[in-house]
Amino acid sequence: MGAIGNYNRPRWEDRWINSVLIGAWILANLSAIVWWFESFRYASSLNLLLTGLIVTFILVQLWRDRSQLEISTRPTLEFYPILLLLGAGFSAIILQWLVDIPQINFLLFLLGSYGLWGLFVKPTPWRKGLVYAGLLALVVPFSAQFNTGVGFPVRLLTAHVIENILSVWHIRAISSNDIIILENGIARVDLPCSGLKSLWTGTLFFLAVTWLEKRKLGMKWFLVGAANWLFLIFANITRVLLLVLIIEVWQQPEIAKILHVPLGVIGFIVSSLLTWMLLQTVSQWEEGEQGRKGEGERGRSPISWLLVMVVGLALVAQIKPPSENPLTITSFELPQQIVTQTIPLSEPEENFFNNSANSVVQKQRFIFENISGSMLLVASSAWNAHHLPELCFAGSGLKIDDTESKHLTESIAARWLSLENGRISATYWFQSPQDTTDDFLSKIWEYIAHRRRTWVLVSILFDRRENPNNPQIKAFTNNIYEAIARDIQEKNFNTNYQLLKK
């Protein structure tokens, strides 16, 4: 895309425009930059070493190709660089308001920065270097912390897909969040099984091959990249499905343990091979192509509107989404008719909740009339801070027989579980000031769509088998529900009052 217009400016004006552009862009992404520097505290030496080697290699390649670059002191309006610059900037702001994932925000900052760089170099070398920018953007943000919080929703969707596939074969399976419950046991779709790392690695492979074979970026290249993702997703679902069948249907856990890694490697290799074959249909850059007619003399354009857009972007970025103040409650006050005794968290629970933002955790033994058991209450303002009760039950050695959605009262939409061949019952729900749900995806959607940030996980394990329709169960769960609702409302009132005083 050629430049628009043509006129000259004095050098002092160039310096002023460049300073405003770069300064506004940095200001718009200041929180992402600060996060990246702070993340090094958690990075392992091996990750930093590998990242340093990859970044050094890419910078060396850029230095070798420097003869193709003609850097201008005057920014020029080019369609694709501007599209990348503004698209990355506005996407980062939107994502920050929806689900704040710092790795993705920094990735967008790097891509947008390359868009900004495209205003000072010729279009063709810039488009060829876009692959380098993609590699850097995928490697650098994840050098310190790979887990983005996206893994859980991906695992959840994988579990639901496998549940539907098994139902076609008349194999009864119930997906509850990111686990799959079958008649013979429970299978967890863990982080490696989510496919998130394979998507990341597969994208790196795709970009690396694009660079090595000098493939042109365009619509056909984009379609091959989309096909690469589809191959990787299909391979991962097939892998998890086979593992679930081997472990839970055919009862061969040892074979599954042996095949766990090989299945992943085979799926990745096949997906990469298919992607490479499709990539052969994409044309290559020709030597000297950067000197094509129309690129020898770049036009000069008035960029006042771009300055306004980038400065506006920086100002909008300073409007932060409403942050949840630290929870003012330190514990939940349950009704006196429920006799409770505090019990310590297990080691896995302590490790999990120590890493969760803004959490209030309370674990107790309880007695209510002739009902007894244990109860875990977790309040948090982080959308991904809650754990899965099924996994705690399974980790405690309890066999999950069945799980179903159940309205315990008109206000409580919960999940009811049968454990240990029907000898024990359990229930849980997620509660906000507005409603309750047993579906983690619904909770995430409420967090995104309606800004309902404070949620409480209520997980109850009874000492024996209970009937959810029992009036005592209804009275007990309703007492818990009302006590939590009261505490949350008081907390919100105090928080809003403090905000009004400010």
N, C-alpha and C positions, 0 to 999 in steps of 0.2 A: 504494500500500500504506500503510495507516494506521499510526500509531504504536501501540506496545504499552504499556499501563499508564499510570499518571498519579500523580506525586507531586512535591512541591517540594523543592528543596535550597537551602541558603544559598549566597551568592555565592562565598564562599571555596572551597566544594566544587566549584562550577562551574569556577573558575580552576584548581584542582588537576587535575580530570578533563581539561580542555582541554589543559593543559600536558603531561600524561602521554600523551594521544592523539597530539598533534602531535609531541612529542619522540620517542616510540617509532616513529612513522611515518618521521620523518627518519632516525633511527638505522638502521631497517631498510633504507633506500635510500641510505645515506651513500655507498657506493661508486659508485652511479650518478650522484649529485650531483657528487661529486669528478671523475668522468670528464667530465661535461658542461663543467665550468669549465676543465678541462685541454684539452679538445678545441678551444677557441677559438684555441689556438696554431696549429692547422692550417687554420683556416677562412679562406677568401678574403674580401676586403672586399665583393665583390659578393654573396656568399651571406649575409653578415651584414646587409648593407643590405636585401636582399629579405626576409629573415626578420624584421628589425626592422619593416619596413613592414606585413607580414602580421600580426604580433603586435599592433602598434599599432592596426591596423584592427579586429581582434577585440576588443581591450580597449575601444575606443571604443564598439563595438556593445553590449558588456556594460554600459558606463556608461549608455548611452541607455536600457537596459532595467532600470536599477536600481530604478525605481519599483515593479516587480513583486516585488522581493525584500524579504522581512522576515527579517532575520538574527536568529537566536536566540542567546543566550549559553549556552544549555544544549543539548548534543547530544541528538538524539532518534533512536531506532532506526527506521530506514526500510529496507525490504527491499532495494531496488535499489542505493542508495548503499553499504550494507554489502556486498552482493554484489560490487560493483565494487571496493571498497576491499580486501577480503580476497582476492578472485579475482586482482586485479593483484599483490598482495603475494606470495601463494603461487606464482603463475605465474613471477614474477621469480626466486624462490629455485630453483624447479625448473629453469628455463632456465639459471641460473647454474651448476648442477651438471651439466647436459647439455652444451650448447654456449653458451659465454658470449659474447653479442653485446651490447655496451654500449648501442647505440642502442635496441634492443628493451627492455632493462632500464629505460632512462630514459623511454621511451614508456609503459611500464607504471607507472612512478612518477607520471607526470603524470595518467594516467587514474585511478589509485588516489587521488591527491590530490583529484581532483574528486569521487570517492566520499566522501572524508572531508568535503569541503565540503557534500555533500548532507545531512549530519547536522545542519546548522545553518540550512538554508533549507527553504521549502515544496517538496513533491514535484513539483508541476507545473512551476514555473519551473526547477527543477533538471533535469527531463527535457528541457525545451526547450533549456536551455543545454548539454546533453550534446553537441550538434553542435559548439559552440564548443570544448569540451574535446577532441573528436576532431580538429578542425583543428589546434589547438595541439600535440597529441601527435604528429601526423604531421609537422608542420613543424619544431618546435624541435629534436628529437634529431638530425635530419639536416642541420641548418644548417651544421655544420662538416665532417662526413664522411658521404657518402651510402653508400659501400661498406660493407656489413654483414658480408660473408662468406657471405651467403645466396645471392648471385648465382651462385656456382659450382655448387651443387647444382641450382639452377633451370635453368641452362644445360645441365647434364648430362641432366636429365630431358627437356628440350626436344630434345636431340640423339637420345635414345633413341626418343622419340615419332616424330620425323621418319624415323629409320631404319625403324621398323615401317610407316609410311605408304608409304615408297618400296618396301619389300619387297612390298607389295600390288600395286604396278605392275610388279613384276619388275625393279626397278632395284636392282642390288647396291650396298648401302651399309653400312658398318660404323661405328657410333658408338663412339668411344673417348674416354671422359670427355666433354669438352664440344666435341669436333670430330666432323665427319662425313667419312669417307673414302669416296670414290667411285672408279670406274675411271679417271676423268679428272683426279682431283686431290683436294684437301683443302679443306673448308669449316669455318671456325671459328664456333661460336656464341658471339659475344663478349658483353660486358656489355650494350650496348644491345639485343642480340637476346635476352637472357634474359627480357625483359619485366618485370623488377623495377621499373624506373623508371615504366613505363606503369601497372603496378598501383598504385604509389604516387600518381602523378598522377591516375589514374582514381578512386582513393578520395577524394582531395582534391576532385575535381569532384563526386562523389556527395554528399559532406558539404556542400559549398557550395550545391548545388542544394537539398538538404534544408532548409538554413537559409533560403535566399532564398524558397522557396515554402512555408515553415512547415509541412513535412510532419511528421506524428506518428511518433514512434519506436515500433515494435512489431514483431510477428512478420512482418507483410507487408513492412514497411520492411527488416527484416533479410534476407528472401528476395530482395528487389530488390538489396540490396547484394551478396549471394552471386551473383546472376545477372550483376551488373556485372563481378565478377572472372572469371566463366566467359567472358563476351564478350571481355574483354581478353586472357585466355589463349589463346582460340581465334584471335583476330586476330593475336597474336604468332606462334603456331605456323604459321599460314597465311603470314604474311610471310616467316618464315625458310625455310619450304619452297619458296616461290616463288623466293627468292634463290638457294637451293642449286640448284634446277632450272635457273635462268637461267645461273648461273656454271659449274656443273660438268657439266650434262647437255647444255644447248643451247650452251654455250661462248660466252656473250655477257656477258663481265664488264663491259664499258662500259655496257651497258643496265642491269645490276644496280646499278652505281655510281650511275646517275641515279635509279633507282627506290627505292634503299635508304631514304631519308628519306620520300619521298612515300607509300610503302607503309605505313610506321609511322604517319604522320599520318592517312591514310585509315582505317586500322584503328582508331585511337583515336577518330576522329570518329564512325564508325559505331557503335562500342561505346557511346560516350557518348550518342548519339542514342537507341539502343535502351534504355539505362538510363533516360534522361529520360522516354521514353514509358511505361515500366513504373512509374516513380515517380508518374505522374499517377493511378494507381489507389490510391495511399496517401492517406488523408484528411488534411486540414489542421487545424492548431490554430485554434480559434475565439477571437475577441477576448473578453477577460474570462474565459476558461476557467479561469484560475488561481484564480478565486474560487469554484469549485464547492463544493457542499455537502460537508462532511466535511474541508475543508482550512482552514476559518476558524480553528479552534482546534486546534493541534497537541498531541498527547499528550506527556506526559513519561514516560520509561521508565527503569527501573534499567538501567544499562549496564555493570555490573561484569563481566559475561561478555565484553562487547566489549573492555573494557580488558585483560582477561586475554588475549584473542585477539591484539590488536595488540601488546601487550608480548611475548607469546610469539613473534609473528612477528619482532619486532626481535631477540630473543635467537637464534632459529633462523638469522636472516640473518647473524649474526656467525660461524656455523660455516661456514667457507669450504671449498669443495671442495679436495681434495689438489692442491696446485700443484706443478708440475714444477720442481725446482731447476735452475739453470743447468747445462748439460751439462758434465760434468767432463772429457770427452775433447776435445782440440783437433784431433785428426786420427785417421784410421783406420790401424792398423798392418797392412799386407797381407803375405802370406807372401813370403819371400825369393825363391821361384822365379818370382814375378811381378815383372818389372823395370818400374819406373815412373819417370816424370818429370813433375813438376808443371808445368801449363800455366795461363795466366791465364784468368779468366772473361771471357766476352764482356760488352759493355756492358749489354745487356738483362738478362743473368744477374746482374750486379752490382747493378743497380737493383732487381731483384726481391728478391734475398736480403738486401739492406740493410734492406728493409722487413719482413722476416720475423722473427718472434720466436724467440730462443733457437736459432739455426741454426748448424750446423757444416757448412761447404761445402768440398769437396775435388774438384778436377778434375785428371786426370792422363792422360798417354799411357802405354800399357802394352804389354808384350811377354810372352807366355806360350807357350813352345815355338814353334810356327809360327803363333800367333794374335796379332794386333796390333789396336790401335784406341785409342779414347779412352773415358774413364769419368768420370762425375760422381756423387759421393756427397753426399747432403744429409741430415743428421740434424736433426730439429726436434721440439719438444713442442707446437707450434701445429697444430691440426687442418687449417688452411687454408694452411699455409706452403709446401707443395710445388708445384712447377710441373708442367707436362705435357711430357714428353719429345717427343711428336709435334710440339708447337708449336715446340720448339727445332730439331728436324730440318727442319721446313718453313721456319722463319725463316732457316735456313742455306742454303736453296735446294735442299734434298733433296726429291725427289718420293716420297711414300709410296704404295706399291703395294697393300700388304695388311697386315693385323694380325690376330693370333689369340692366344687364351690357350693357354699351353703349360706343362706341368710339366717343367722342365729337369732337376730331380731330384725325389726324393720330398718334399723339404722346400721346394722353390722353385716356387711358382705364379707364373709370369711372363707377360709379354706379348711375343710375338715379332713383329718387323716386317720386312717386305721393302721396300727402297728402291731408287730409281733403276733401275726395270725389272729388279729382281732382282739387280743387281750388288753391292748392299751389304745387310748385315743389321744389325739392332739388337735389343736386348732391354732390358726394365726390369721392376722389381718394387718393391713397398713392403714393408719388413721391420720387424717389431716383435720384442720378446723372445720372443713366443709363436708367431708365425706369419708367413706372407708372403701377399701378394695382389697382383693386377694391377688390381684394381677400386677406384677411388677411393671410391665409395659404401660399399663394404665397410670400407674403412679408417676412414671417418667413423663408421660404425656401431660398429665395435670401439672407437673413441675414446669414443663416448657410452655404450655398453652395458657395456663391460668396463674402462673407464678406462685403456686402453692408449694412453698419451699420447706415448711416444717412438717415433717412426717414422723409418726411413731410406729415402730414395729411392735406388735403385741404377739408374743409366741407362748403358748400354754401347752404343757405336757401333763396330762392327767395320770394318776397312779394306776388307773384301771380303765376298763372299757366304759365309755359313757355314750349316752344317746343325745344327739344335738337338739332333739325336740323336748328333752326333759325340762320342765319348768325351772328346776334348780340351775341347770346349765344356762338357760336364758337369763335368769336373774343374776347369776354370777358374772357372765360376760357383759351384761348391760351395766352392772356396777363398775366394772373395769372401764368400759367405754365412757361412761359419764364422768368418772374421775379424771380420765385423761383429757376429755373434752374441756372440763373445767380448768385444768391446769394450763392447757394450751391457750384458752381464751384469756385467762389472766395474764399469761406471758405476753400475748399479742397486745393486750390493753396497756400493759406497762411499757412495752417497747414503743408503741405508737405515742403514748403520753410523753416519753422521753424525747422522741423525735419532734413533737410539737413544741416542747420547751426549747429545743435547739433553734 
